[in-house]
């Protein structure tokens, strides 16, 4: 589980990561976490694939924060 800035709903961030960055994560709400600010990642990929995915996720989150995305409710 990862805490991310609550700049958008988890589902929207997960979809953006999939469509734009080719990274698969699950919205935290699917695992009972409050909506907004939680993503779930798998630890099963090989280390190089995992690191690449986390770097892409970090860049997407940083872009959203830098762009001044509105916090989710």
C-alpha positions as MATLAB code, in Angstrom:
seq = 'XXXXXXXXXXXXXXXXXXXXXXXXXXXXXXXXXXXXXXXXXXXXXXXXXXXXXXXXXXXXXXXXXXXXXXXXX';
ca = [
       0.000    0.000    0.000;
       1.249    3.454   -0.871;
       0.049    6.790    0.453;
      -0.078    9.367   -2.312;
      -1.200   13.017   -2.251;
      -4.984   13.290   -2.412;
      -5.012   15.256   -5.654;
      -7.614   12.996   -7.278;
      -9.626    9.880   -6.579;
      -7.651    6.640   -6.426;
      -9.552    5.202   -9.379;
      -8.668    8.160  -11.612;
      -4.993    7.982  -10.679;
      -4.897    4.205  -11.235;
      -6.499    4.656  -14.656;
      -4.048    7.424  -15.627;
      -1.125    5.247  -14.581;
      -2.431    2.384  -16.704;
      -3.317    4.410  -19.802;
      -0.434    6.894  -19.837;
       2.392    5.129  -18.030;
       1.616    1.413  -18.514;
       1.734    0.818  -14.758;
      -0.824   -1.403  -13.062;
      -1.912   -0.488   -9.533;
      -5.122   -1.032   -7.608;
      -7.112    1.791   -6.034;
      -6.893    1.597   -2.252;
     -10.669    1.769   -1.948;
     -10.816   -1.823   -3.294;
      -8.953   -2.914   -0.155;
     -11.021   -0.915    2.316;
      -8.832    2.190    2.486;
     -10.594    5.554    2.458;
     -11.064    6.975   -1.020;
      -8.262    9.256   -2.142;
      -4.631    8.928   -1.215;
      -4.066    5.174   -1.357;
      -2.762    2.858   -4.069;
      -1.871   -0.822   -3.800;
       1.068   -2.283   -5.728;
       2.192   -5.863   -6.189;
       5.598   -6.980   -4.970;
       5.625   -9.896   -7.449;
       7.300   -8.322  -10.523;
      11.047   -8.753  -11.010;
      12.988   -6.010   -9.196;
      13.847   -4.048  -12.362;
      10.205   -4.007  -13.472;
       9.062   -2.989   -9.981;
      11.568   -0.115   -9.823;
      10.546    1.127  -13.276;
       6.880    1.083  -12.269;
       7.516    2.920   -9.007;
       9.554    5.584  -10.831;
       6.720    6.098  -13.312;
       4.199    6.266  -10.476;
       6.367    8.817   -8.666;
       6.641   10.953  -11.810;
       2.850   10.835  -12.397;
       2.133   11.848   -8.799;
       4.745   14.630   -8.922;
       3.224   15.927  -12.175;
      -0.213   16.036  -10.564;
       1.063   17.903   -7.521;
       3.118   20.334   -9.630;
       0.129   20.991  -11.880;
      -1.868   22.031   -8.840;
      -4.452   19.290   -9.161;
      -7.366   19.869   -6.823;
      -7.394   17.721   -3.684;
     -10.122   15.089   -3.584;
     -12.830   15.413   -0.965;
];
